[in-house]
Amino acid sequence: MCRWLGYIGDPIEPQELLYGPERSLIEQSRFHSPESPVPNGDGTGLGWYGRRDIPTLFRTAGPAWGDENLRELSAEVSSGLFLAHVRAATGTPVQETNSHPFRHGRWLFVHNGFIAGFAGLRRRLLMAVREDLFPGILGSTDSELMFHLALTFGLEDDPVGSLERMAGFVESIAADAGVTDPLQMTIGLTDGERLYAVRYASGGPVNSLWVSEDASAVRALYPEAERLSHFSPRARVVVSEPLVALEGLWREVPPGTALTIGTDVDERPFRPTSDG
């Protein structure tokens, strides 16, 4: 299982969340847990929005815990919206182009999960990607292909709807091939204005996903926690696993749910559809 983190709010240094908390993303990447039985040492990535019109990417094939460039960079950058990811490979090579986030124009995408039977389904899924988008597939992961399928199904105009159409398409192709319960996924997606998050699986247990509660409420509950004092009331963090064990700080995202986070948090059911 991979792990990822998304932040939206007033600009902060990413290292505050990547390295600061007691169960930071970097700490999680090196240790086993009930949620992730293997360390996440097969790639690292950070994507953030700053001065440019498109987000900036830092990606490497190495483990996060030993990457001094990531530590330096995340302490220098200040951003109001970023995605970070630590990878545990599920059958595709460990290489930089397979590390998340993936980028297309203004969009960033991270994924935790897999497509069951991907090797046998890959050709049919690839053939469905829109021709002009196909050159953007630089790696070999199911995650990057899922992103490009969502782009094909209208992601730039309808982010959550396109993810529902992507999921429904994958499930239909898998059903034709006799693959049951093909999708396991939590997804982080952003265009630099809003942060989208999805928790879904075709069947069985669903990988975990959590969202922070209102930052002002957290400060009122825990005034002694200085590291929370500068977070704006609109700040939200979405994580695969909680970063700190503070009661009232985290809310588990229900399975089969999509979040749209901007000024407020909009929550809706996530329902895969075959309408493409």
N, C-alpha and C positions, 0 to 999 in steps of 0.2 A: 504494500500500500504506500502510495506517495503521501505527502502532506503539502498543504499550501496555506497561504495567508493573504488576505486582501484588506486594505485600509482605505477609508475615505473620510475626509475631514479637513481641518486646517493643516497646512504643511508641517510635517515633522521629519526627523531623520529616520529612515527605515531601520537603522540599527537599534532604535529604541524598542522595536518589537521583535526584530530578528535575533538580538543578543541580550536585551535587558531583562526580560521576565525570567522567573525561576524555571519555567517550562517553555522557554523561547523556542522558536522554530528550529534554530540551530541545535539547541540541546535535544529537542525531539528527534532530530535527524540521526543522531548517533546512538540512541538507545532503543531497545525493544520495548514494546508495551502491548497490552491486550488488543489495542486498536491496530497496531502495526507490528507484526511478529518479526520483521527484518529491519535493519537499519536502512536509512535512505541515503546511500552513498553513491548513487549512479548518475548524479548530475544535479546541478544547482542553477537557479535562475532568479533574476530580479528584473522587473519591468516597471518603469515609472514615468510620470508625466512632469515635464519641467518647462524649459524655454522653447522647445521645438514644437512644431505642429503635430508630430508623431511621437509616440512614446519611445523611450530609450531602453535598450536591452543589455543586460549583462548575463551571459550564459557560459557555463563550463561543464565539462563531462566529469569533473572531480567532485568529491564529497564537500558539503558545505562547511563541516567543522574544521577543515584544514585550509580553507581558502582565505589567505590574508588580504587578497585583492578585494574580496567581497566585504570583509570587515572594514577596510579603509574606505571603500566607495560608499558603503551604507552609512558611514558616519559623516561624510562630506555632503551628500545629496540631501536636499529638502524637498518633499513632495506631499501634495494633498491627496494623491491617489496612486497606489502601487499594488502590485501583485508579486509574491515571492513563492518559490516552489522548490521542494527537495524531492528527488526522484528515487524510486525503487523500481528497477526495470522489470517488465513482465513478458520478456521474450524477445524484445528488439534490442539492438546493440546499444552499448554505452558510448555515446558520442555527442558532441556539442549540439548538432542539429536535432537531436532527440530530447534535449533539455527544454523545459518550459521556462517562461511563458512563450507562446507562439504569437506572432504579430501579423496583422494585415491592416495597413493604413493606420487609422486611429485606434484600432482594436487590439486588445490583449486577451489571451485565453490560457487558462490552466485547467488541469483535469487530474482527478484522483480516481483510479478505477481501471476498467479494462473492457474490451469486447471479447467475450468468450468465443473460441474458435476463430480468432482473427485471421490466422494464416490462410484458412480455407475461404474466408469471406472477403479478404482484402481486395482481390481483383474486381469483384462486382461493386464493391463500395467505391473504389477508385474511379471506376468508369462513370459513376454518377456525378462526380465533381465537375462543375462548370468549366468549360475549356479554358477560359481566360484566367481562372483561378488555379488551374493545375500546376503551372510553373512555380507557384508559391509553396508547394509541398517539397521541403528540402530534406526531411528525415523519413523515418520508416515506422513511426509509432501510430497506433490506433488513435491516440489523442489528437495529433495534428490532423489526421484524416477527418475525425469528427468535427473539428473546427472548420475545415474547408467544406464539409457537407452542410454545416449550418450556414456558412456564407452563401453556398449555392441555393439554400432554401430561404434566403431573404434576411439574414442576420442584421444587416445594416439598417433595415427598415422596421424589423419586428424581432428584437433579440430573443425574447423568451419563446415566442411562437416558432421561430426558426429552430431553436433547440428541441422543441417538442416534435417538429417535423423530422429533424435529424434522428431523434431517438426512435420515432415510429418507423422510419425507413430502415434503420439498422435492425430493428426487431423483425420487420417483415422479410428482409433478406435472410436473416438468421433462421426464421421459421421455415422458409423455402428449403434451406440447407439442412434442416433437422436439428438445429442448435437451439436448445432451450435456455431460457433466462440469460440472454446474451449481454445485457448491459449492467454494469456496476459503475456508478459515477457520482461524484460531486464535481461541479464545474464552477469556476470563477471567470467572469467575463466583464470587460469594461471598455468604454469608448472615451474615457477621460472625463466624462461628465457624471456618469452613474456607474454603480457597481452592481452587477447581477450575480446571483448565486443559485445553484440548483442542487438538490439532493434527490437522487432517484436510483432505483435498481429494478430490473425486470422481474426479479424474484429473490427470495431469501433475505438475509440481513443486508442492511444498507450501510455503506461507509459513513462514518460520523461527520457532522457539520454543525458548527456553533456560531452564533452571532452575539456580539456584545450588546448589552442594554444601553439605554441613554447615558451618555457620559456624565451629565450633570447629576443624575441619580446615583451613579457610582461614586462620585465625589462626596455626595451627602452621606452615603453609607459608610465610606471609608476615608474620612478626612485626613487620616494620618498617612495615607499612601501618596506621597509627594509625586511619584511618577505619573499619577493620573491628573494632576492639578491643571495642566496646561492643555488638556484635550477639550476641544470645543463641544458644545451641546449636541452638534450634529455628527460628531465623530462616531464611526462604527468600525469594528474589526470583525471579519469573518475568518474562521479558522477550522482546520480539520480536527484539532484537539485544543482544549482551553490552554492558554498560556500561563495563567495563574489560578490558584484555587481560592477565589474570593466569592463568597456566597452573594448571589444577586447580580454578578457581573455578566454571566453567560446564560444564554437561552439556546437550548438545542433546537435546530431546525428540523421540523417533522419530515419523515420520508415522504416523497412525492410532493415536494414543495419548491417553488421558485420565489426568490426575493429580488426586488428592485430597490436599491438603496440610493437615494439622492438627498433631498432635504429631509424626507421621511423614509420609513421602511414600509414598502408595500409587499404583502405576502399573498400568494395565490397558489392554487393547486397546479402541479405540473402533470400534464396529461399528454403522453406521446400520441401522435396522430399520423395516419397514413396519407393525409392530404398534402401533397407536395406540389 
